[in-house]
């Protein structure tokens, strides 16, 4: 399922983005 792989990739990028932008929340 390509859409599932894409969804997982997007979720991972979003998680990393927030982890880098708002490190005080982790």
mmCIF entry with sequence, helices, sheets and N, C-alpha, C, O atoms, coordinates in Angstrom:
data_MODEL
# 
_entry.id   MODEL 
# 
_entity.id                         1 
_entity.type                       polymer 
_entity.pdbx_number_of_molecules   1 
# 
_entity_poly.entity_id                      1 
_entity_poly.type                           'polypeptide(L)' 
_entity_poly.nstd_linkage                   no 
_entity_poly.nstd_monomer                   no 
_entity_poly.pdbx_seq_one_letter_code       
;(UNK)(UNK)(UNK)(UNK)(UNK)(UNK)(UNK)(UNK)(UNK)(UNK)(UNK)(UNK)(UNK)(UNK)(UNK)(UNK)
(UNK)(UNK)(UNK)(UNK)(UNK)(UNK)(UNK)(UNK)(UNK)(UNK)
;
_entity_poly.pdbx_seq_one_letter_code_can   XXXXXXXXXXXXXXXXXXXXXXXXXX 
_entity_poly.pdbx_strand_id                 A 
# 
loop_
_entity_poly_seq.entity_id 
_entity_poly_seq.num 
_entity_poly_seq.mon_id 
_entity_poly_seq.hetero 
1 1  UNK n 
1 2  UNK n 
1 3  UNK n 
1 4  UNK n 
1 5  UNK n 
1 6  UNK n 
1 7  UNK n 
1 8  UNK n 
1 9  UNK n 
1 10 UNK n 
1 11 UNK n 
1 12 UNK n 
1 13 UNK n 
1 14 UNK n 
1 15 UNK n 
1 16 UNK n 
1 17 UNK n 
1 18 UNK n 
1 19 UNK n 
1 20 UNK n 
1 21 UNK n 
1 22 UNK n 
1 23 UNK n 
1 24 UNK n 
1 25 UNK n 
1 26 UNK n 
# 
_struct_asym.id          A 
_struct_asym.entity_id   1 
# 
loop_
_struct_conf.conf_type_id 
_struct_conf.id 
_struct_conf.pdbx_PDB_helix_id 
_struct_conf.beg_label_comp_id 
_struct_conf.beg_label_asym_id 
_struct_conf.beg_label_seq_id 
_struct_conf.pdbx_beg_PDB_ins_code 
_struct_conf.end_label_comp_id 
_struct_conf.end_label_asym_id 
_struct_conf.end_label_seq_id 
_struct_conf.pdbx_end_PDB_ins_code 
_struct_conf.beg_auth_comp_id 
_struct_conf.beg_auth_asym_id 
_struct_conf.beg_auth_seq_id 
_struct_conf.end_auth_comp_id 
_struct_conf.end_auth_asym_id 
_struct_conf.end_auth_seq_id 
_struct_conf.pdbx_PDB_helix_class 
_struct_conf.details 
_struct_conf.pdbx_PDB_helix_length 
HELX_P HELX_P1 AA1 UNK A 2  ? UNK A 21 ? UNK A 2  UNK A 21 1 ? 20 
HELX_P HELX_P2 AA2 UNK A 23 ? UNK A 25 ? UNK A 23 UNK A 25 5 ? 3  
# 
_struct_conf_type.id          HELX_P 
_struct_conf_type.criteria    ? 
_struct_conf_type.reference   ? 
# 
loop_
_atom_site.group_PDB 
_atom_site.id 
_atom_site.type_symbol 
_atom_site.label_atom_id 
_atom_site.label_alt_id 
_atom_site.label_comp_id 
_atom_site.label_asym_id 
_atom_site.label_entity_id 
_atom_site.label_seq_id 
_atom_site.pdbx_PDB_ins_code 
_atom_site.Cartn_x 
_atom_site.Cartn_y 
_atom_site.Cartn_z 
_atom_site.occupancy 
_atom_site.B_iso_or_equiv 
_atom_site.pdbx_formal_charge 
_atom_site.auth_seq_id 
_atom_site.auth_comp_id 
_atom_site.auth_asym_id 
_atom_site.auth_atom_id 
_atom_site.pdbx_PDB_model_num 
ATOM 1   N N  . UNK A 1 1  ? 0.849  -1.194 0.000  1.00 0.00 ? 1  UNK A N  1 
ATOM 2   C CA . UNK A 1 1  ? 0.000  0.000  0.000  1.00 0.00 ? 1  UNK A CA 1 
ATOM 3   C C  . UNK A 1 1  ? 0.889  1.250  0.000  1.00 0.00 ? 1  UNK A C  1 
ATOM 4   O O  . UNK A 1 1  ? 1.505  1.587  1.011  1.00 0.00 ? 1  UNK A O  1 
ATOM 5   N N  . UNK A 1 2  ? 0.942  1.916  -1.130 1.00 0.00 ? 2  UNK A N  1 
ATOM 6   C CA . UNK A 1 2  ? 1.796  3.097  -1.242 1.00 0.00 ? 2  UNK A CA 1 
ATOM 7   C C  . UNK A 1 2  ? 1.294  4.227  -0.355 1.00 0.00 ? 2  UNK A C  1 
ATOM 8   O O  . UNK A 1 2  ? 2.086  4.960  0.236  1.00 0.00 ? 2  UNK A O  1 
ATOM 9   N N  . UNK A 1 3  ? -0.045 4.366  -0.264 1.00 0.00 ? 3  UNK A N  1 
ATOM 10  C CA . UNK A 1 3  ? -0.586 5.464  0.547  1.00 0.00 ? 3  UNK A CA 1 
ATOM 11  C C  . UNK A 1 3  ? -0.241 5.281  2.018  1.00 0.00 ? 3  UNK A C  1 
ATOM 12  O O  . UNK A 1 3  ? -0.040 6.257  2.740  1.00 0.00 ? 3  UNK A O  1 
ATOM 13  N N  . UNK A 1 4  ? -0.174 4.028  2.462  1.00 0.00 ? 4  UNK A N  1 
ATOM 14  C CA . UNK A 1 4  ? 0.163  3.768  3.860  1.00 0.00 ? 4  UNK A CA 1 
ATOM 15  C C  . UNK A 1 4  ? 1.625  4.136  4.131  1.00 0.00 ? 4  UNK A C  1 
ATOM 16  O O  . UNK A 1 4  ? 1.945  4.731  5.160  1.00 0.00 ? 4  UNK A O  1 
ATOM 17  N N  . UNK A 1 5  ? 2.497  3.778  3.203  1.00 0.00 ? 5  UNK A N  1 
ATOM 18  C CA . UNK A 1 5  ? 3.916  4.111  3.357  1.00 0.00 ? 5  UNK A CA 1 
ATOM 19  C C  . UNK A 1 5  ? 4.097  5.628  3.344  1.00 0.00 ? 5  UNK A C  1 
ATOM 20  O O  . UNK A 1 5  ? 4.896  6.169  4.108  1.00 0.00 ? 5  UNK A O  1 
ATOM 21  N N  . UNK A 1 6  ? 3.359  6.307  2.480  1.00 0.00 ? 6  UNK A N  1 
ATOM 22  C CA . UNK A 1 6  ? 3.447  7.770  2.401  1.00 0.00 ? 6  UNK A CA 1 
ATOM 23  C C  . UNK A 1 6  ? 2.950  8.402  3.688  1.00 0.00 ? 6  UNK A C  1 
ATOM 24  O O  . UNK A 1 6  ? 3.531  9.370  4.179  1.00 0.00 ? 6  UNK A O  1 
ATOM 25  N N  . UNK A 1 7  ? 1.874  7.850  4.234  1.00 0.00 ? 7  UNK A N  1 
ATOM 26  C CA . UNK A 1 7  ? 1.318  8.386  5.476  1.00 0.00 ? 7  UNK A CA 1 
ATOM 27  C C  . UNK A 1 7  ? 2.319  8.230  6.620  1.00 0.00 ? 7  UNK A C  1 
ATOM 28  O O  . UNK A 1 7  ? 2.489  9.144  7.426  1.00 0.00 ? 7  UNK A O  1 
ATOM 29  N N  . UNK A 1 8  ? 2.968  7.094  6.690  1.00 0.00 ? 8  UNK A N  1 
ATOM 30  C CA . UNK A 1 8  ? 3.967  6.862  7.739  1.00 0.00 ? 8  UNK A CA 1 
ATOM 31  C C  . UNK A 1 8  ? 5.143  7.823  7.577  1.00 0.00 ? 8  UNK A C  1 
ATOM 32  O O  . UNK A 1 8  ? 5.654  8.352  8.564  1.00 0.00 ? 8  UNK A O  1 
ATOM 33  N N  . UNK A 1 9  ? 5.570  8.048  6.339  1.00 0.00 ? 9  UNK A N  1 
ATOM 34  C CA . UNK A 1 9  ? 6.688  8.957  6.081  1.00 0.00 ? 9  UNK A CA 1 
ATOM 35  C C  . UNK A 1 9  ? 6.320  10.378 6.491  1.00 0.00 ? 9  UNK A C  1 
ATOM 36  O O  . UNK A 1 9  ? 7.126  11.077 7.105  1.00 0.00 ? 9  UNK A O  1 
ATOM 37  N N  . UNK A 1 10 ? 5.102  10.807 6.154  1.00 0.00 ? 10 UNK A N  1 
ATOM 38  C CA . UNK A 1 10 ? 4.655  12.160 6.506  1.00 0.00 ? 10 UNK A CA 1 
ATOM 39  C C  . UNK A 1 10 ? 4.595  12.306 8.023  1.00 0.00 ? 10 UNK A C  1 
ATOM 40  O O  . UNK A 1 10 ? 5.033  13.317 8.572  1.00 0.00 ? 10 UNK A O  1 
ATOM 41  N N  . UNK A 1 11 ? 4.054  11.298 8.697  1.00 0.00 ? 11 UNK A N  1 
ATOM 42  C CA . UNK A 1 11 ? 3.963  11.355 10.155 1.00 0.00 ? 11 UNK A CA 1 
ATOM 43  C C  . UNK A 1 11 ? 5.347  11.454 10.785 1.00 0.00 ? 11 UNK A C  1 
ATOM 44  O O  . UNK A 1 11 ? 5.542  12.197 11.747 1.00 0.00 ? 11 UNK A O  1 
ATOM 45  N N  . UNK A 1 12 ? 6.306  10.707 10.248 1.00 0.00 ? 12 UNK A N  1 
ATOM 46  C CA . UNK A 1 12 ? 7.661  10.737 10.788 1.00 0.00 ? 12 UNK A CA 1 
ATOM 47  C C  . UNK A 1 12 ? 8.293  12.108 10.597 1.00 0.00 ? 12 UNK A C  1 
ATOM 48  O O  . UNK A 1 12 ? 8.918  12.636 11.517 1.00 0.00 ? 12 UNK A O  1 
ATOM 49  N N  . UNK A 1 13 ? 8.134  12.693 9.402  1.00 0.00 ? 13 UNK A N  1 
ATOM 50  C CA . UNK A 1 13 ? 8.697  14.020 9.143  1.00 0.00 ? 13 UNK A CA 1 
ATOM 51  C C  . UNK A 1 13 ? 8.073  15.072 10.045 1.00 0.00 ? 13 UNK A C  1 
ATOM 52  O O  . UNK A 1 13 ? 8.765  15.955 10.552 1.00 0.00 ? 13 UNK A O  1 
ATOM 53  N N  . UNK A 1 14 ? 6.749  14.973 10.245 1.00 0.00 ? 14 UNK A N  1 
ATOM 54  C CA . UNK A 1 14 ? 6.063  15.938 11.121 1.00 0.00 ? 14 UNK A CA 1 
ATOM 55  C C  . UNK A 1 14 ? 6.577  15.807 12.550 1.00 0.00 ? 14 UNK A C  1 
ATOM 56  O O  . UNK A 1 14 ? 6.812  16.811 13.222 1.00 0.00 ? 14 UNK A O  1 
ATOM 57  N N  . UNK A 1 15 ? 6.753  14.572 13.015 1.00 0.00 ? 15 UNK A N  1 
ATOM 58  C CA . UNK A 1 15 ? 7.260  14.342 14.373 1.00 0.00 ? 15 UNK A CA 1 
ATOM 59  C C  . UNK A 1 15 ? 8.666  14.923 14.529 1.00 0.00 ? 15 UNK A C  1 
ATOM 60  O O  . UNK A 1 15 ? 8.960  15.587 15.523 1.00 0.00 ? 15 UNK A O  1 
ATOM 61  N N  . UNK A 1 16 ? 9.526  14.672 13.551 1.00 0.00 ? 16 UNK A N  1 
ATOM 62  C CA . UNK A 1 16 ? 10.890 15.200 13.616 1.00 0.00 ? 16 UNK A CA 1 
ATOM 63  C C  . UNK A 1 16 ? 10.885 16.723 13.540 1.00 0.00 ? 16 UNK A C  1 
ATOM 64  O O  . UNK A 1 16 ? 11.673 17.381 14.219 1.00 0.00 ? 16 UNK A O  1 
ATOM 65  N N  . UNK A 1 17 ? 9.996  17.289 12.714 1.00 0.00 ? 17 UNK A N  1 
ATOM 66  C CA . UNK A 1 17 ? 9.910  18.746 12.573 1.00 0.00 ? 17 UNK A CA 1 
ATOM 67  C C  . UNK A 1 17 ? 9.561  19.385 13.912 1.00 0.00 ? 17 UNK A C  1 
ATOM 68  O O  . UNK A 1 17 ? 10.208 20.344 14.331 1.00 0.00 ? 17 UNK A O  1 
ATOM 69  N N  . UNK A 1 18 ? 8.539  18.856 14.584 1.00 0.00 ? 18 UNK A N  1 
ATOM 70  C CA . UNK A 1 18 ? 8.141  19.414 15.879 1.00 0.00 ? 18 UNK A CA 1 
ATOM 71  C C  . UNK A 1 18 ? 9.224  19.185 16.928 1.00 0.00 ? 18 UNK A C  1 
ATOM 72  O O  . UNK A 1 18 ? 9.432  20.036 17.793 1.00 0.00 ? 18 UNK A O  1 
ATOM 73  N N  . UNK A 1 19 ? 9.911  18.055 16.864 1.00 0.00 ? 19 UNK A N  1 
ATOM 74  C CA . UNK A 1 19 ? 10.971 17.759 17.829 1.00 0.00 ? 19 UNK A CA 1 
ATOM 75  C C  . UNK A 1 19 ? 12.120 18.762 17.683 1.00 0.00 ? 19 UNK A C  1 
ATOM 76  O O  . UNK A 1 19 ? 12.761 19.116 18.673 1.00 0.00 ? 19 UNK A O  1 
ATOM 77  N N  . UNK A 1 20 ? 12.383 19.222 16.453 1.00 0.00 ? 20 UNK A N  1 
ATOM 78  C CA . UNK A 1 20 ? 13.465 20.182 16.222 1.00 0.00 ? 20 UNK A CA 1 
ATOM 79  C C  . UNK A 1 20 ? 13.022 21.612 16.518 1.00 0.00 ? 20 UNK A C  1 
ATOM 80  O O  . UNK A 1 20 ? 13.803 22.410 17.038 1.00 0.00 ? 20 UNK A O  1 
ATOM 81  N N  . UNK A 1 21 ? 11.774 21.939 16.191 1.00 0.00 ? 21 UNK A N  1 
ATOM 82  C CA . UNK A 1 21 ? 11.281 23.301 16.376 1.00 0.00 ? 21 UNK A CA 1 
ATOM 83  C C  . UNK A 1 21 ? 10.918 23.574 17.834 1.00 0.00 ? 21 UNK A C  1 
ATOM 84  O O  . UNK A 1 21 ? 11.170 24.666 18.344 1.00 0.00 ? 21 UNK A O  1 
ATOM 85  N N  . UNK A 1 22 ? 10.324 22.581 18.507 1.00 0.00 ? 22 UNK A N  1 
ATOM 86  C CA . UNK A 1 22 ? 9.915  22.782 19.904 1.00 0.00 ? 22 UNK A CA 1 
ATOM 87  C C  . UNK A 1 22 ? 10.531 21.701 20.795 1.00 0.00 ? 22 UNK A C  1 
ATOM 88  O O  . UNK A 1 22 ? 9.820  20.820 21.278 1.00 0.00 ? 22 UNK A O  1 
ATOM 89  N N  . UNK A 1 23 ? 11.845 21.763 21.015 1.00 0.00 ? 23 UNK A N  1 
ATOM 90  C CA . UNK A 1 23 ? 12.525 20.754 21.841 1.00 0.00 ? 23 UNK A CA 1 
ATOM 91  C C  . UNK A 1 23 ? 12.128 20.843 23.310 1.00 0.00 ? 23 UNK A C  1 
ATOM 92  O O  . UNK A 1 23 ? 12.298 19.876 24.052 1.00 0.00 ? 23 UNK A O  1 
ATOM 93  N N  . UNK A 1 24 ? 11.595 22.001 23.745 1.00 0.00 ? 24 UNK A N  1 
ATOM 94  C CA . UNK A 1 24 ? 11.232 22.142 25.151 1.00 0.00 ? 24 UNK A CA 1 
ATOM 95  C C  . UNK A 1 24 ? 10.025 21.291 25.519 1.00 0.00 ? 24 UNK A C  1 
ATOM 96  O O  . UNK A 1 24 ? 9.750  21.081 26.700 1.00 0.00 ? 24 UNK A O  1 
ATOM 97  N N  . UNK A 1 25 ? 9.299  20.795 24.509 1.00 0.00 ? 25 UNK A N  1 
ATOM 98  C CA . UNK A 1 25 ? 8.112  19.983 24.791 1.00 0.00 ? 25 UNK A CA 1 
ATOM 99  C C  . UNK A 1 25 ? 8.455  18.498 24.884 1.00 0.00 ? 25 UNK A C  1 
ATOM 100 O O  . UNK A 1 25 ? 7.566  17.675 25.106 1.00 0.00 ? 25 UNK A O  1 
ATOM 101 N N  . UNK A 1 26 ? 9.724  18.146 24.718 1.00 0.00 ? 26 UNK A N  1 
ATOM 102 C CA . UNK A 1 26 ? 10.106 16.733 24.748 1.00 0.00 ? 26 UNK A CA 1 
ATOM 103 C C  . UNK A 1 26 ? 11.083 16.457 25.897 1.00 0.00 ? 26 UNK A C  1 
ATOM 104 O O  . UNK A 1 26 ? 11.515 15.319 26.079 1.00 0.00 ? 26 UNK A O  1 
# 
